[in-house]
Amino acid sequence: MIILGIESTAHTFGVGIVRDKDPFILADVRANYVPKEGGIHPREASRFFATKAHEVIKQALEQARISINDIDAIAVALGPGLGPCLRVGATIARALASFFNKPLVPVNHSVAHVEIGLKLTGARDPVIVYLAGGNTMIIAFNDKRYRVFGETLDIALGNLIDVFAREVGLAPPYVRKGVHVVDECADKGSKLLDLPYIVKGQDVSFSGLLTAALKHYKTGKYRLEDICYTLREIAYSMVVEVSERALAHTSKNEVLLVGGVAASRRLQEKFKLMAKIYDASVHVVPPRYAVDNGVMIAWTGLLAYKHGVVIPVEKAVVRQRWRLDEVEIPWRS
């Protein structure tokens, strides 16, 4: 079975092609929208996707050395994400499915991050820590769904460090040689400043930390390196705290880190120290597949399609706020 997956939820238009035997990845092609300044402009990103989509799809088919006729189904991320960006991917997926008479498989972007992490790391039943630009969630599978054991009450961890980096002039680009600029800056700091640490039950809040860090920067009294160091240490520790309670509550012996922020070496160090207390193992999705990509959509689409999850073309509408815990997972027990 061969599935083509389309990802277009934010800054990446990605096309992945996978099959149900190893090596399972046949193609992985991406076009990344990089704003000249500021954050992602959804309409500009969507226009960029529209101009690059045909090239990316063509390159993916060439990379896989197959034709569209060899594809068994089209999988597409219908949410969560940025509306204009999602609509480009959905429109293209509907067109391909309709014109070539292929089944269409709806995929939740967040679920796809989890599934590619499980596939690539070999983790079996972990507490999943999903950390990205738009999501911060502590998750575990139970009774046919991924259940949320804690999440951000406002902005996501990835959004926190991206906005801070942009406001203080460290970015764009946000990542250099695989290291986020805030991590890079924090490695040069050593003094822990007075910034808020906000954990409410099993949830975290980052907006107050961001505001306070920017206020410290604007006073000019503190070294930027020390502000980055404090911001990073507090934010990461907050996530580790709520993850530790989820690990204790579920009695699981694995932790899986997924999403773009999972690439942080310092974050991984903190999780390994925490997991050691519980004799648990820590799994980290490889950096290339921690960020948005078409392979994770294709792989999740393959799992879903094998269990009869398809959608009529006319009902394949985008859902910007499609939560992970709303999705039934028939392929996992």
Secondary structure, DSSP 4 states (H G I P E B T S, - for coil): -EEEEEE-SSSEEEEEEEESSSS-EEEEEEEE---SSSS--HHHHHHHHHHHHHHHHHHHHHHHT--GGG--EEEEEEESS-HHHHHHHHHHHHHHHHHTT--EEEEEHHHHHHHHHHHHH---SPEEEEE-SS-EEEEEEETTEEEEEEEBSSS-HHHHHHHHHHHTT--SS-EETTEEHHHHHHTT--PPP-----EETTEE--HHHHHHHHHHHHHT-S-HHHHHHHHHHHHHHHHHHHHHHHHHHHT-SEEEEESGGGG-HHHHHHHHHHHHHTT-EEEE--HHHHS--HHHHHHHHHHHHHTT----GGG----TT--GGGS--TT--
